[in-house]
């Protein structure tokens, strides 16, 4: 992030698979997004950032396989450049 001053804002979005309950997954995805934001801040990122969890609401795939579950457990970045 230090090498990319064109990034003025970063939205960090956490996701989970469908294992566990919806409330648990929401909390997990919030924690996942916040952990990434804090890791970036601790490494010197100064851009404006926000973190939000989407729980299990935005799956990339819906098969009941380990590979699919792994794809759904992710963090996405939405970059606003100036």
Secondary structure, DSSP 4 states (H G I P E B T S, - for coil): -TT-TTEEEEEEEE---SSS-HHHHHHHHHHHHHHHHHHHHHTT--SEEEEEE-TTSS-S---SSHHHHHHHS-EEEEEEE-
